[in-house]
Amino acid sequence: MRACHYLCAAALLIAAGSAGPGCASPSGDPSGSGGTGNSTGTGGTGQPTTCGPQTAPAPANGANFPFPQHKLAASCGYPTSCKDDDVMTSWTTYKSKMIVTTGGGTRVQRPENGNDTVSEGIAYGMVFAVYMVDKTTFDGLWAYAKARRNGNGLMNWHYDANGNMAAAGAATDADEDMAFALIMADKQWGGYQSDATAQVNAILSHEVDGSNMLHPDDSGGTSDENPSYFAPAYYRVFQSYTGQSRWSQVIDSVYTVLNKCANGTTGLVPDWCNPSSGAAARSSHYSYDATRTPFRIAQDACWNNESRAVTYLAKVGAFFNGVGPTNIKDGYNLDGSVAGQYVSPAFEGPAGASTMPSGTMYANFMQQIYTRTAVVAKAGTSSAYNYYNGSWALMTLMLMTGNITPF
């Protein structure tokens, strides 16, 4: 997403529970219990005996894939202890604090940024809703996006709290999350094929160039790449769903650029880099964009056992395991030296995801990341809980419990 994630709420100390300089703790329900409404899944939510792949519930109440699914491959490692209730409670909390029906429709707001909305947030909400079997929320979010599409058929990326456009142009990370969510919705409930196909086609037409390289927006004018937008696991789904063989070449292209941009030892990438030279662009740090990269690559490792993903994440996982689960900060130089100052679930969660392809090698690290993330995501009252941290905390819990995977 084009908007900077260096929001004041990122400068927060989870352990101390205090806000960083100039920041206020988020307001809202102090109990963190969340709201009510159509937010529950149709499957059981008890604690599994073993985290990871299990027998999924049968179709029920109009959903082909009720929550919880636990479908991730056995090739990945999982926390030794996890609860589906962690995911359900975190979704309920997220929904109560971030999803509103003001300012032009159902949307995901950023309370710490004037209650504005970005396409990235709409996409996150759609992904959550389809897996949590919340069709009402899913349809509301998609309606908001559809009403704000540009001439390329993609949502303009930034709107204020009143629903007025604050910035034009699409953001590829949001567009591909929406496309994936629409395909999953079509498999979950049916009736979304036309929208899903149109969304994938628009990405391929306006955000992938003639050399099959993904671009960060639909302007056609930027030469910089954002590695955290690379979602090769999605592209396999797009290809299978639409029959477009070009997506396999997009996969090859993004892995080539990812390896150019990554540090050879730590695997860390900058927020932006030059796809030809691999040199950092705009920022030299692994920061609030780049932190998502391990998560997106872990999806390809855990969903598809992609060898390039496993090889890449071996470096990242080893680096973060060496740092330790309680010492991860919100920014690094690519050589691994610390550039940030504070603790953030948006950094801890994807770091935990990076260790999953290593099986049980980093079991203690993974379990601690899971536990720390669940505490923040469920309560929603920590000073570390904001739109971005809350989104990536919930993403982490869903991945680590096997509840975000292609149907």
C-alpha positions as CSV (number, residue, x, y, z in Angstrom):
1,M,0.0,0.0,0.0
2,R,1.3,3.4,-0.8
3,A,0.5,5.0,2.5
4,C,3.3,5.0,5.0
5,H,2.9,2.6,7.9
6,Y,5.1,4.7,10.2
7,L,2.1,5.5,12.3
8,C,2.5,6.6,15.8
9,A,0.7,3.5,17.1
10,A,3.6,1.5,15.7
11,A,5.9,3.0,18.3
12,L,4.5,1.0,21.1
13,L,5.8,-1.3,23.8
14,I,3.8,-4.4,24.1
15,A,5.5,-5.7,27.2
16,A,5.2,-2.4,29.1
17,G,1.8,-1.7,27.7
18,S,2.6,2.0,27.2
19,A,2.3,4.2,24.2
20,G,5.3,5.6,22.5
21,P,6.1,9.3,22.3
22,G,3.2,11.4,21.2
23,C,0.8,8.4,20.9
24,A,-2.4,7.6,22.8
25,S,-3.6,4.2,23.6
26,P,-6.5,3.2,21.3
27,S,-10.0,3.9,22.6
28,G,-12.9,1.5,22.6
29,D,-14.2,-1.4,24.6
30,P,-11.7,-1.8,27.5
31,S,-12.6,-5.4,27.9
32,G,-11.6,-6.2,24.3
33,S,-14.6,-8.5,24.1
34,G,-15.6,-7.1,20.7
35,G,-19.1,-6.6,19.3
36,T,-21.9,-8.8,18.1
37,G,-23.5,-9.5,14.8
38,N,-22.9,-12.0,12.0
39,S,-19.3,-12.7,13.0
40,T,-19.3,-16.4,14.0
41,G,-18.2,-19.3,11.9
42,T,-20.2,-22.5,11.6
43,G,-17.7,-25.0,12.9
44,G,-16.4,-25.8,16.4
45,T,-13.9,-23.4,18.1
46,G,-12.5,-25.6,20.8
47,Q,-8.8,-26.2,21.4
48,P,-7.3,-28.8,19.0
49,T,-5.3,-31.6,20.5
50,T,-2.6,-30.9,17.9
51,C,-2.1,-27.7,15.9
52,G,-1.9,-28.1,12.2
53,P,-3.7,-30.3,9.6
54,Q,-6.9,-31.9,10.9
55,T,-10.2,-33.2,9.6
56,A,-12.2,-30.2,8.6
57,P,-16.0,-29.9,9.4
58,A,-18.5,-30.8,6.7
59,P,-20.4,-28.1,4.8
60,A,-23.0,-26.5,6.9
61,N,-25.4,-23.5,7.0
62,G,-24.7,-22.5,3.4
63,A,-20.9,-22.6,3.7
64,N,-18.8,-25.2,1.9
65,F,-15.8,-24.7,4.2
66,P,-16.9,-23.9,7.7
67,F,-14.5,-22.6,10.2
68,P,-12.1,-24.1,11.4
69,Q,-10.5,-25.9,8.5
70,H,-6.9,-26.7,9.7
71,K,-5.8,-27.5,6.2
72,L,-2.1,-26.4,6.0
73,A,0.3,-29.0,4.7
74,A,2.2,-31.2,7.1
75,S,5.5,-29.9,5.5
76,C,5.2,-26.8,7.8
77,G,5.6,-26.6,11.5
78,Y,2.9,-25.3,13.9
79,P,2.7,-24.0,17.4
80,T,2.6,-26.8,20.0
81,S,-0.5,-25.3,21.5
82,C,-3.2,-23.2,19.8
83,K,-6.9,-22.5,20.0
84,D,-9.5,-21.9,17.3
85,D,-11.1,-19.6,20.0
86,D,-8.0,-17.4,19.7
87,V,-8.9,-16.8,16.0
88,M,-12.6,-16.4,16.6
89,T,-12.1,-14.0,19.5
90,S,-9.5,-12.0,17.6
91,W,-11.9,-11.7,14.6
92,T,-14.7,-10.5,16.8
93,T,-12.4,-7.9,18.4
94,Y,-11.1,-6.8,15.1
95,K,-14.6,-6.5,13.7
96,S,-15.8,-4.4,16.6
97,K,-12.9,-2.0,16.4
98,M,-12.0,-1.7,12.8
99,I,-15.1,-2.5,10.7
100,V,-17.7,0.2,10.5
101,T,-20.7,1.1,8.4
102,T,-20.2,4.9,8.3
103,G,-18.6,7.0,5.6
104,G,-20.2,5.5,2.6
105,G,-20.7,1.8,3.4
106,T,-19.1,-1.1,5.2
107,R,-15.3,-0.5,5.5
108,V,-12.2,-1.2,7.5
109,Q,-11.2,2.0,9.2
110,R,-7.8,3.2,10.6
111,P,-8.7,4.8,13.9
112,E,-5.2,6.0,14.4
113,N,-5.3,7.8,11.1
114,G,-8.5,9.9,11.3
115,N,-10.7,6.8,10.7
116,D,-9.8,6.8,7.1
117,T,-9.9,3.7,4.8
118,V,-7.4,2.2,2.4
119,S,-7.9,-0.5,-0.1
120,E,-5.4,-2.7,1.7
121,G,-7.7,-2.7,4.8
122,I,-10.8,-3.5,2.7
123,A,-8.9,-6.5,1.3
124,Y,-7.7,-7.7,4.7
125,G,-11.3,-7.6,5.9
126,M,-12.5,-9.6,2.9
127,V,-9.9,-12.3,3.5
128,F,-10.8,-12.5,7.2
129,A,-14.6,-12.6,6.5
130,V,-14.5,-15.4,3.9
131,Y,-12.6,-17.7,6.3
132,M,-14.7,-16.7,9.3
133,V,-17.8,-17.4,7.2
134,D,-19.1,-13.9,7.6
135,K,-20.9,-13.3,4.3
136,T,-22.6,-10.1,5.4
137,T,-19.4,-8.4,6.2
138,F,-17.7,-9.8,3.1
139,D,-20.5,-8.5,0.8
140,G,-20.4,-5.1,2.5
141,L,-16.7,-4.7,2.1
142,W,-16.7,-5.8,-1.5
143,A,-19.6,-3.4,-2.3
144,Y,-17.5,-0.5,-0.8
145,A,-14.6,-1.5,-3.0
146,K,-16.7,-2.0,-6.2
147,A,-18.3,1.5,-5.8
148,R,-14.8,3.1,-5.7
149,R,-13.1,1.4,-8.7
150,N,-11.2,3.5,-11.2
151,G,-11.1,3.2,-15.0
152,N,-8.9,0.1,-14.8
153,G,-11.5,-1.7,-12.7
154,L,-9.4,-1.5,-9.5
155,M,-10.2,0.3,-6.3
156,N,-8.6,3.7,-5.7
157,W,-6.5,3.2,-2.7
158,H,-7.3,5.9,-0.2
159,Y,-10.6,7.4,1.1
160,D,-11.3,9.7,4.1
161,A,-13.7,8.9,6.9
162,N,-16.6,10.4,5.0
163,G,-16.0,8.2,1.9
164,N,-14.4,10.9,-0.2
165,M,-11.4,9.9,-2.3
166,A,-8.1,11.1,-0.7
167,A,-5.8,9.6,-3.3
168,A,-6.4,8.0,-6.7
169,G,-4.7,4.9,-8.3
170,A,-4.7,1.3,-7.3
171,A,-2.4,-0.6,-4.9
172,T,-1.4,-4.0,-6.1
173,D,-1.2,-5.7,-2.7
174,A,-4.8,-4.8,-2.0
175,D,-6.0,-5.8,-5.4
176,E,-4.5,-9.3,-5.2
177,D,-5.8,-9.8,-1.7
178,M,-9.2,-8.9,-3.0
179,A,-8.9,-11.2,-6.0
180,F,-7.9,-14.1,-3.8
181,A,-10.7,-13.4,-1.3
182,L,-13.2,-13.3,-4.2
183,I,-12.1,-16.7,-5.5
184,M,-12.3,-18.2,-2.0
185,A,-15.8,-16.6,-1.6
186,D,-16.9,-18.2,-4.9
187,K,-15.7,-21.6,-3.5
188,Q,-17.2,-20.9,-0.1
189,W,-20.7,-19.6,-1.1
190,G,-20.8,-19.5,-4.9
191,G,-21.9,-16.5,-7.0
192,Y,-18.7,-14.5,-7.2
193,Q,-17.1,-16.0,-10.3
194,S,-17.7,-12.9,-12.5
195,D,-16.3,-10.5,-10.0
196,A,-13.4,-12.8,-9.2
197,T,-12.4,-13.3,-12.8
198,A,-12.7,-9.5,-13.6
199,Q,-10.5,-8.7,-10.6
200,V,-7.8,-11.1,-11.7
201,N,-8.0,-9.9,-15.3
202,A,-7.7,-6.3,-14.2
203,I,-4.5,-7.1,-12.2
204,L,-3.0,-9.0,-15.1
205,S,-3.9,-6.2,-17.6
206,H,-2.8,-3.2,-15.5
207,E,-0.4,-4.3,-12.8
208,V,1.7,-6.9,-14.7
209,D,3.9,-5.7,-17.5
210,G,4.8,-7.3,-20.8
211,S,7.7,-9.1,-19.2
212,N,5.4,-10.7,-16.6
213,M,6.7,-8.5,-13.8
214,L,4.3,-7.4,-11.1
215,H,4.1,-3.7,-10.5
216,P,3.1,-2.0,-7.3
217,D,0.2,0.0,-8.8
218,D,-1.7,0.5,-12.1
219,S,0.0,3.6,-13.3
220,G,2.5,1.8,-15.4
221,G,5.1,4.4,-14.5
222,T,7.1,3.2,-11.6
223,S,10.4,1.2,-11.8
224,D,10.6,0.4,-8.1
225,E,9.2,-2.8,-6.6
226,N,7.8,-3.6,-3.2
227,P,8.7,-7.1,-2.2
228,S,5.9,-7.3,0.3
229,Y,3.4,-7.2,-2.6
230,F,4.8,-10.4,-4.0
231,A,2.2,-13.2,-3.4
232,P,3.3,-16.2,-5.4
233,A,0.9,-18.5,-3.6
234,Y,-2.0,-16.4,-4.9
235,Y,-0.8,-16.5,-8.4
236,R,-1.0,-20.3,-8.5
237,V,-4.6,-19.9,-7.4
238,F,-5.3,-17.3,-10.0
239,Q,-3.8,-19.5,-12.7
240,S,-5.8,-22.5,-11.6
241,Y,-9.0,-20.5,-11.4
242,T,-8.8,-18.6,-14.7
243,G,-6.6,-20.8,-16.8
244,Q,-4.2,-17.9,-17.5
245,S,-0.8,-19.5,-17.9
246,R,1.0,-16.2,-17.6
247,W,0.8,-16.4,-13.8
248,S,3.5,-19.1,-13.7
249,Q,5.8,-16.6,-15.3
250,V,4.8,-13.9,-12.8
251,I,5.8,-16.3,-10.1
252,D,9.2,-16.8,-11.6
253,S,9.7,-13.0,-12.0
254,V,8.9,-12.2,-8.4
255,Y,11.2,-14.9,-7.0
256,T,14.0,-13.5,-9.2
257,V,13.5,-10.0,-7.9
258,L,13.0,-11.2,-4.3
259,N,16.4,-12.9,-4.3
260,K,18.0,-9.9,-5.9
261,C,16.7,-7.6,-3.2
262,A,17.3,-9.8,-0.2
263,N,20.4,-9.8,1.9
264,G,22.3,-12.9,1.3
265,T,22.7,-13.8,5.0
266,T,19.6,-12.5,6.8
267,G,17.1,-12.7,3.9
268,L,15.7,-9.3,4.9
269,V,14.4,-7.0,2.1
270,P,13.9,-3.3,2.0
271,D,10.4,-1.7,1.7
272,W,11.2,-0.9,-1.9
273,C,14.0,-2.0,-4.2
274,N,15.2,-1.7,-7.8
275,P,14.2,-4.8,-9.7
276,S,17.3,-4.6,-12.0
277,S,20.0,-4.1,-9.5
278,G,18.4,-5.3,-6.3
279,A,19.5,-2.1,-4.6
280,A,17.2,-0.5,-2.0
281,A,15.0,2.3,-3.2
282,R,13.1,5.0,-1.2
283,S,14.2,3.3,2.0
284,S,17.1,1.1,2.9
285,H,15.3,-0.6,5.8
286,Y,13.2,-3.7,6.5
287,S,10.3,-1.7,7.8
288,Y,6.5,-1.5,7.9
289,D,6.0,-2.6,4.3
290,A,8.8,-5.2,4.1
291,T,7.7,-6.9,7.3
292,R,4.9,-8.6,5.4
293,T,7.2,-10.3,3.0
294,P,8.0,-13.4,5.1
295,F,4.3,-14.1,5.6
296,R,3.5,-14.0,1.9
297,I,6.4,-16.2,1.0
298,A,5.5,-18.6,3.9
299,Q,2.1,-19.0,2.3
300,D,3.8,-20.4,-0.8
301,A,6.0,-22.7,1.3
302,C,3.2,-24.0,3.4
303,W,0.5,-24.2,0.7
304,N,2.7,-25.5,-2.1
305,N,6.0,-26.6,-0.6
306,E,7.7,-24.3,-3.1
307,S,11.4,-24.9,-2.8
308,R,12.4,-21.3,-3.6
309,A,10.1,-20.1,-0.7
310,V,11.6,-22.7,1.7
311,T,15.2,-21.7,0.8
312,Y,14.5,-18.0,1.2
313,L,12.7,-18.4,4.5
314,A,15.5,-20.6,5.9
315,K,17.6,-17.4,6.1
316,V,14.8,-15.2,7.5
317,G,13.7,-17.8,10.0
318,A,17.2,-18.4,11.3
319,F,17.8,-14.6,11.6
320,F,14.7,-14.0,13.7
321,N,15.1,-17.1,15.8
322,G,18.6,-15.7,16.6
323,V,17.0,-12.4,17.6
324,G,14.5,-14.1,19.9
325,P,10.8,-13.8,20.1
326,T,10.8,-11.0,22.8
327,N,13.5,-8.9,21.2
328,I,12.1,-8.3,17.7
329,K,12.0,-4.5,16.9
330,D,10.0,-2.6,14.3
331,G,12.8,-2.1,11.8
332,Y,16.2,-3.5,10.7
333,N,19.0,-2.7,8.3
334,L,19.3,-5.5,5.8
335,D,22.4,-6.8,7.5
336,G,20.3,-7.5,10.6
337,S,21.4,-4.5,12.7
338,V,18.5,-2.9,14.5
339,A,17.0,0.2,13.0
340,G,13.7,0.3,14.9
341,Q,12.9,0.9,18.5
342,Y,9.6,-0.7,19.5
343,V,7.8,-4.0,19.6
344,S,5.0,-4.6,17.1
345,P,2.8,-7.5,16.2
346,A,3.2,-6.6,12.6
347,F,6.9,-7.6,12.9
348,E,6.5,-10.5,15.3
349,G,3.8,-12.3,13.4
350,P,5.4,-12.5,10.0
351,A,8.7,-13.4,11.7
352,G,7.0,-16.3,13.3
353,A,5.5,-17.3,9.9
354,S,9.1,-17.4,8.5
355,T,10.0,-20.3,10.8
356,M,7.0,-22.5,9.8
357,P,8.7,-24.1,6.8
358,S,11.5,-25.3,9.1
359,G,9.2,-27.7,10.8
360,T,9.9,-28.2,14.5
361,M,13.4,-26.6,14.3
362,Y,12.2,-23.3,15.8
363,A,9.2,-24.7,17.8
364,N,9.9,-22.7,20.9
365,F,10.2,-19.5,19.0
366,M,7.0,-20.1,17.0
367,Q,5.0,-20.9,20.1
368,Q,6.1,-17.8,21.9
369,I,5.2,-15.7,18.8
370,Y,1.8,-17.3,18.6
371,T,1.1,-16.7,22.3
372,R,2.3,-13.1,22.3
373,T,0.3,-12.4,19.1
374,A,-2.9,-14.0,20.5
375,V,-2.8,-11.9,23.7
376,V,-2.7,-8.7,21.7
377,A,-5.2,-9.7,19.0
378,K,-7.9,-11.2,21.3
379,A,-8.0,-8.3,23.8
380,G,-7.6,-5.4,21.5
381,T,-6.9,-3.2,24.5
382,S,-3.1,-3.1,24.4
383,S,-1.4,0.1,23.3
384,A,0.0,-2.0,20.5
385,Y,-3.4,-2.7,19.1
386,N,-4.2,-0.6,16.0
387,Y,-5.4,-1.2,12.5
388,Y,-2.1,-2.5,11.1
389,N,-0.9,-4.5,14.0
390,G,-4.4,-5.9,14.6
391,S,-4.6,-7.0,10.9
392,W,-1.3,-8.8,10.9
393,A,-1.8,-10.3,14.3
394,L,-5.0,-11.9,13.1
395,M,-3.4,-13.0,9.8
396,T,-0.7,-14.7,11.9
397,L,-3.1,-16.6,14.1
398,M,-5.1,-17.8,11.0
399,L,-1.9,-19.0,9.3
400,M,-0.5,-20.7,12.3
401,T,-3.8,-22.6,13.0
402,G,-4.1,-23.7,9.4
403,N,-7.2,-21.5,8.9
404,I,-6.0,-19.5,5.9
405,T,-5.4,-21.8,2.9
406,P,-6.9,-22.3,-0.5
407,F,-10.2,-24.2,-0.5
